[in-house]
């Protein structure tokens, strides 16, 4: 029985051979395309790591290697460019805090009910069944094409984080799922397959450096997958806690962004001084995040999440309209997300409280 513990080695070797040929052809050109050459070298490095059943560097790894001064500079740049995001983030945080008080949200602790004993094969079938409920032929066709290659390019392995890695040159994806908590693999699969769908739909490689909507599609389908699975078998409580856990994490990101915004012009002499100052404003877990990551990372998840809550609510009433809106945003990723949601008639944070109430069954 296929256990999906690693990517298919023969598939990887064939893919690597194709990339090496592409590299050789590129290097024989009269003028070397430096940008393309750099992408190829990165692709080759990643494929070799996959052949050794290792992991590639993710955005989190890159941030860990950045100095504090680099992160502080990134934060200043972010807040200069994203002034219109701050009121949206504050409104999200205010609504969340109101829900904590009125809906006893703090009593909903995510615990071991996320543990299950699903086989990898069963998890893949579950995510397939979910995507087949999507009333959009284009998305379903893309998913089915990706799903047909699952024996080659999906693996379950204990990791720091799940990810959809891939090659930028030919846009082939490899889905690596953290297997440390079994039930969460379902949401992770829905999320990472959505990354692959997003890239196939656009026909290009998406990276965090130049695309504000990197997480938009993946978060939407992860949230939708939890709504779907909550109505199947005995998964309602697991799905609910998974969604609440996601919501709590997004409010942590909102808290971090607010503190980073309020301290953007402060000059901390040492990391210790910065840590001690942040400790007065944030919980310990939040302080660790504020020191390790930057405003762009928090933004890349939080703003798409806020948009996706509205798309999710629209989906409950009119799935086709919701997916039309999602595609509109995907196709206009170079434009301001705030302006595009206004054009679509989406009012950000309008249904956040109702969504939390829905999760808490209040």
N, C-alpha and C positions, 0 to 999 in steps of 0.2 A: 504494500500500500504506500502511495506517495505521502510523505510526511511533511514536505515543504520546509525542511530545515535549512536548505541552501538553494541558491539559484542553480539552474541546470548548467553544468560545466561545459558540455558540448555546445550549447547555445551561446554561452559566453565566449568560448574560444572562436567560434565562427564570427561573432559580432566584433571581437577584438581584431580579427584578421581583416575584416572589412574596413575598420577605422584606420588600421595601419596602412592599408593600400591608399586610402584617402589622404593620409598624411604624406606618403611618398609622392603622390601626384601633386599635392600642394607645394611641396618643397622643390619640385622640379620646374615650377613656374618661374618665369623671368623675374617677376616681382612677387615676393612672398607676402601673402595676406596675413599680417601679424596677428590680427584679432582672431581670425579663424584658426590660425596655427596654435594660438594659446588655448582655444577651446578644445582642439583635438588632443593636445597634451594632457589637459585635465580629464578628458574622456578616457584616454588610455590609462591614466593613473587610477581612475575609478573602476574601470573594468578589471584591472589587475587586482585591486582590493577585493572586488566581488569574487574573483576566481579563488582567492584565499579565504573566502567566506568571512571577510572583515567588513567594516563599515566605512563609508565615506565621511568626509567632514561635512557637517550641516551648518546652517546659519548660527546655531548656538555655539558650535565649536569655534567658528570664526570670531564671534564676539568675545569668547573667553580669551582669545589671543590678542585682543585689542587692549591697548593701554587705557587707563582711566582718562587721560587727557584727550585721547581720540574719541572716546565715548562722549565726553563733555562737549567736544566740538560738534559731534554729530547731533547732540541734543539741541544745541543752539541753532544749528542749521534747520533742524526739524521745526522748531517753534517759530522761526521766521517764515517758513513756507506754509505751515499748517495752522494759521491763526483761526481759520473758520472751524477747525475741528474741536477746539477747546470748549466752546459752549455746548456742543453735542456731547462731549465726554462728561462734562459737569452735570448735564441733565440726566445722563445715564446713571451716573453715580448717585445723584440725589434721589432718583426713583428707586434705585436698588436699596438705599438706606431706609427709605420709607417702607419698602417691602419687608426689610429685616425686622422693623418694629411692628408693623401691622399684621404680618403673615408668619411671625415666628420663624423666619428663615434660618436663623442660627441653630435651631433645633434639628434641622435636616442635615445630619452628618453623613458624609459618604463613607461607608464602611465596607466590610468584607462581602456584602451581598453582591458585589461586582464579580466575585469569584464563581466560576463555573467549571465544567469539565468538557467543553465542546472540543471536538476534534478540529483540526485545521480544515479538513475537507468540509465538515459541517458549517464552519464559519463562512467559508467561501460560498457554499450553497445559500446560506442565509443572506449574504450581501447580494448575491445574484437575484434572489427572489425579491429583495427590496428594490433593486434598480429596475426590475421588470414592471414595477407598479408605476413608474414615472411616465406620465402621458406625453412623452416627447420622443418621436421616432429617432430623431437625429442623435440625441443623447443616448438612447438605448442602443442604437446601432454601434456607436463608438464604444460603449461599455462592453457589448458582446464581443467585439473584435479584440479588445484588451483582455477580456475574461477567457477567451479561447486560448490565449498564450500563458495562462496562469501556471501551468506545470513548468514553465521555463523561467518566469520572471517574478514570482512571488515567493517570499520566504518568511518564516516566523522564527524570531531569534530574540534573546534577551538583549535589549538595547536601552540606551538613554532616552531615545525617542523614535517613534515610527517616522518613516519618510518615504517619499516617492523620488528616488534618485534616477538619474538618466544621463543620456548622452546628448549634448547640445547640437552636435553636428548633424545627426540624423533623427533626433527626437524620439529615441526609444526609451521606455520607462522600466524601472525595476522597483517593485514595491516591497519594502522591508518593514515588517510589523513587529513591534515590541510584544513579546509573548509572556511578559512577567505577570500580568493580570488577564486571565483568559477572556472574560466577558468584554473587556474594553477593546479586544481585538476586533469585535464587530464594528464599533464606531470608528476605529482606526482604519479598518479596511474601506468603509464607506468614504472616509475622509481622503485617504490616499488614492483610491480609484478616481475620486472626483478631481484631484490634481491632474491625473493622467487624462481624464476626459477633457478638462479645461485646456490642456496643452494640445491635445489632438483637435479639439474644436477650433482653436486659433491657428493651428498649423505652425506653431513656433514654440521654442523653449522659453519658459517663463522663469525669471529669477527675481529675487527680492530687490535687486538694485534698481530696477527700472519699471516695476509694475505694481501699482498701488492695490491691485485687486488679486494679488497672489493667493490669498486665503479665502476670497469671496465664495467661490464655487464649492470648495472643500468643506468649509464650515456649514454652508447651507445644506448640503447633502448629509453631513453628519447629524445636524439637528433634525432633519427630516427622517433620517434612518432611525433615530431614537423614538420619534413619534410612531413610526411604522412598527418597530419591534415591541413597543409597549403593549400592543394589542395581540401579541402572539405568545401562546404558552404562558409561562410564569415569569415573563421578563419585565412586567410593568414596573416593579420596584427598582430593578436594576437600571432600566432605561431612565427612569425618573431621577435616580441618584446620579447617573452619569451626566444628565443634562444640568442638574443643579450644580454638580462639580464644575462643569464648564462655565456656568454662569458666575460662580464664585471666583474662578480664575480670571474671568474677564473684568470683574470689579477690582480685583487686585491690580490688574493692568491699568485700570482707570485711576486708582489711587496713586500708582507709580507715576503716571503721566502728569497728574495734578502736582505732585511734589516736585518732579523734575522741571515742570513749567515754572513753579514758584521759586525754584532755586537756580534757574538757568544762568543768572548773572552773578551768582555768588562764587567767590574764589576760595576754594578749599585748599589749604596748604598740603594736606596729606590725605590719604585714603581713610585713615583712622578718624580724622576730623569730620570727613564727609559721612562716614558710617555712623558716628555718634550723633551727628545732627539729624540724619534720616531716622535714627532710632526713636527720636522724640515725636516723629510724625507718622511712622509706619510700624506695623507688626514686624517681627523678626524675619519671617519668610518674605515679606514684601521688601524689606531692606536689602536682603540678599539678592533679590531680583533687580532692584534699582541699581545696585553696584555692578552686577554681572552683565546686564543687557542695556540697550539704549532705547530712546523714545521711538525710533523707527520700528523696532520689533513689537513693542506694545501696540503701536498704531496699526501695524500690519495685520494684527489679529482682532483688535477691539473694534475698529471702524467697520470692517467687514461683518463682524458679529452683530453689531447694532443694525446694519442694513439687513442682514439675513433674518433677524427676528421679525422685521416688517414683511419680508418676502415670505417667511414661514406662515405668518398670520394670513397673508393674502392667499397662500396656497390652500389653507383650510377652506376658504370660500370659493376660490377659482384657480385650480392648479395651472391651467393653461396660461392664464394671465400672469401668474407669478413667474412661470418659466420664461415667458416673453420678456418680462422685466429683467430677469437674470441675464438673459442673452443680450438685451440692450446694454446693460452695464458692461458685460464682457467685451462687447464690440466697441465700446467707447472708453476703454481703459486709459487713454491718453488725456481724457477730459476730467474735470473735477467731479469726484463721486458725489459731493454735496449737491452740486448743481444738477447732475444727472438724476439723482433721486427726487429732486424737486420737480423736474420735468415729468417724471413718471407719476407724480402725485403721491409719493411715499413720504410720510412724515416720520422722521427718525425719532425713536423712543416713544412713539404714540401707543404702541401695544406692549411695551416692556412690562408694565405692571400686570396686565392681563396674562401675559405669558408666565410670569412668576406665580401668579395666582393659580394658573392652570397646572403648573408643576407641583405646587404644594396642596392641590385639591381643596383650596379654601373657597 
